[in-house]
Amino acid sequence: MKLFPASLAVLLTTALMGCMLFPGPEERALRKNPSFREGYEDGCAAAGGGANPREQPYRDDALYNSDAAYRSGWNDGHSVCRSQTNTPASPGGNPALSGMPGTN
């Protein structure tokens, strides 16, 4: 009986991961939007930081607040690139170029 909760947790986790790996048509269309790509690049740049992150703004706040595609791209780029910069060097290269969804 103790195996049931663990099995259910694994099943739910797998189902949720499937939804993230295989986006629906709306998500795919959003990712092709130029604003999404711009937001992704800005979010990735913000995640990388640099010596002085105040030297260059990495988010267009007006666009972030008004454009859902830019906001979604910025959040995705920041999340992906932050996780990649917090891990040992990966063979994937620049995540802003190689990890952007919809470029494959």
C-alpha positions as CSV (number, residue, x, y, z in Angstrom):
1,M,0.0,0.0,0.0
2,K,2.9,2.4,0.6
3,L,4.0,1.9,-3.0
4,F,0.8,3.5,-4.3
5,P,1.5,7.2,-3.3
6,A,5.0,6.9,-4.7
7,S,3.7,5.5,-8.0
8,L,1.1,8.2,-8.2
9,A,3.7,10.9,-7.6
10,V,5.9,9.5,-10.4
11,L,2.9,9.2,-12.8
12,L,1.8,12.8,-12.1
13,T,5.4,14.1,-12.5
14,T,5.8,12.3,-15.8
15,A,2.5,13.6,-17.1
16,L,3.5,17.2,-16.2
17,M,6.9,16.9,-17.8
18,G,5.2,15.7,-21.0
19,C,3.1,18.8,-21.1
20,M,6.2,20.9,-20.8
21,L,8.2,19.0,-23.4
22,F,5.4,19.0,-25.9
23,P,3.8,22.4,-25.9
24,G,0.4,22.9,-27.5
25,P,-0.3,24.9,-30.7
26,E,-0.8,28.2,-28.7
27,E,2.6,27.8,-27.0
28,R,4.3,26.9,-30.3
29,A,2.8,30.0,-32.0
30,L,3.9,32.2,-29.0
31,R,7.5,30.9,-29.3
32,K,7.6,31.9,-33.0
33,N,6.7,35.5,-32.1
34,P,9.7,37.9,-32.5
35,S,8.8,39.5,-29.2
36,F,9.2,36.1,-27.5
37,R,12.6,35.6,-29.0
38,E,13.7,39.1,-27.9
39,G,12.4,38.5,-24.4
40,Y,14.2,35.1,-24.3
41,E,17.5,36.7,-25.3
42,D,17.0,39.5,-22.7
43,G,16.1,37.1,-20.0
44,C,19.0,34.9,-20.7
45,A,21.3,37.9,-20.7
46,A,19.9,38.9,-17.3
47,A,20.5,35.4,-15.9
48,G,24.1,35.6,-17.0
49,G,24.6,38.8,-15.0
50,G,28.1,39.9,-15.6
51,A,30.5,42.0,-13.6
52,N,28.0,44.9,-13.2
53,P,24.4,44.0,-14.1
54,R,23.4,47.7,-13.8
55,E,25.6,48.7,-16.8
56,Q,23.0,47.5,-19.3
57,P,19.3,46.8,-18.7
58,Y,18.4,43.3,-19.6
59,R,14.6,43.8,-19.6
60,D,12.4,46.3,-21.4
61,D,10.0,46.9,-18.5
62,A,7.3,48.6,-20.7
63,L,7.4,45.7,-23.1
64,Y,7.5,43.2,-20.2
65,N,4.3,44.7,-18.8
66,S,2.4,45.1,-22.0
67,D,3.5,42.1,-24.3
68,A,2.6,38.6,-23.2
69,A,5.0,37.1,-25.7
70,Y,8.0,39.2,-24.5
71,R,7.1,38.4,-20.9
72,S,6.9,34.7,-21.5
73,G,10.1,34.7,-23.5
74,W,11.9,36.7,-20.8
75,N,10.7,34.4,-18.1
76,D,11.7,31.2,-20.1
77,G,15.1,32.6,-21.1
78,H,15.9,33.7,-17.5
79,S,14.9,30.4,-16.1
80,V,16.7,28.2,-18.6
81,C,19.9,30.3,-18.7
82,R,20.0,30.8,-14.9
83,S,19.8,27.0,-14.4
84,Q,22.6,26.5,-17.0
85,T,24.9,29.1,-15.5
86,N,24.5,27.6,-12.1
87,T,25.7,24.1,-13.3
88,P,29.2,23.0,-14.4
89,A,30.1,24.0,-17.9
90,S,27.8,22.3,-20.4
91,P,28.7,21.2,-23.9
92,G,25.7,23.0,-25.3
93,G,27.4,26.3,-25.8
94,N,25.6,29.6,-25.5
95,P,22.1,28.9,-24.1
96,A,20.8,32.1,-25.7
97,L,21.4,30.6,-29.1
98,S,21.2,26.8,-28.7
99,G,18.6,26.5,-26.0
100,M,15.9,28.8,-27.3
101,P,12.6,26.8,-27.8
102,G,11.4,26.6,-31.3
103,T,14.8,27.0,-33.0
104,N,15.2,23.3,-33.7
